[in-house]
Amino acid sequence: MTYPNFKADIQRYLRHHPDGVTWAELRDSLSLPYLRPCPEWTRRLEQEIGLVRRKGAGRALVWSLE
């Protein structure tokens, strides 16, 4: 999977889930091939699409768009 495909999939999914979702929910729903998100790609998403990660239940971070 290339970064542009990853970015498009994440952005499209988060637009349809404005309350946010966890990485595990994203990974499973989009059948992403990654156990954990790439830190470099995550930083790029924060800059390019306005990704926000906030503390959720337990250790989980909730991903959403600004």
C-alpha positions in Angstrom: 0.0 0.0 0.0 1.3 3.4 -0.9 1.0 6.5 1.3 -1.4 8.2 -1.1 -3.8 5.2 -1.0 -3.4 5.0 2.8 -4.1 8.7 3.1 -7.2 8.6 0.9 -8.6 5.6 2.7 -8.1 7.1 6.2 -9.5 10.5 5.2 -12.6 9.0 3.5 -13.3 6.7 6.5 -12.9 9.5 9.1 -15.2 11.8 7.2 -17.9 9.2 7.6 -17.1 8.8 11.4 -16.9 12.3 12.8 -16.8 11.1 16.4 -13.5 9.3 15.6 -12.3 5.7 15.7 -9.4 3.9 17.2 -6.5 2.6 15.1 -7.7 -1.0 15.6 -11.1 -0.1 14.2 -9.5 1.7 11.2 -7.2 -1.3 10.6 -9.9 -3.9 10.8 -12.6 -1.9 8.9 -10.2 -1.0 6.1 -8.3 -4.3 6.1 -5.0 -2.4 6.5 -1.9 -4.6 6.4 -0.2 -2.9 9.3 -0.3 -3.9 13.0 0.6 -0.4 14.1 0.4 2.9 12.2 3.7 4.2 10.7 4.8 7.2 12.8 6.1 9.1 9.8 2.8 8.6 7.9 0.8 9.6 11.0 2.7 12.9 11.2 2.1 13.6 7.6 -1.6 12.9 8.0 -1.7 15.4 10.9 -0.2 18.1 8.6 -2.0 17.2 5.4 -5.5 16.2 6.3 -5.8 17.6 9.9 -5.7 14.2 11.7 -6.2 14.6 15.4 -5.5 11.8 17.9 -6.9 12.2 21.4 -6.9 10.0 24.4 -9.7 7.4 24.4 -10.6 4.6 26.8 -7.6 2.9 28.3 -4.5 3.3 26.2 -6.3 3.8 22.9 -6.1 6.9 20.9 -9.1 8.1 19.0 -8.4 9.3 15.4 -10.6 12.0 13.9 -10.3 15.0 11.6 -10.2 18.6 12.8 
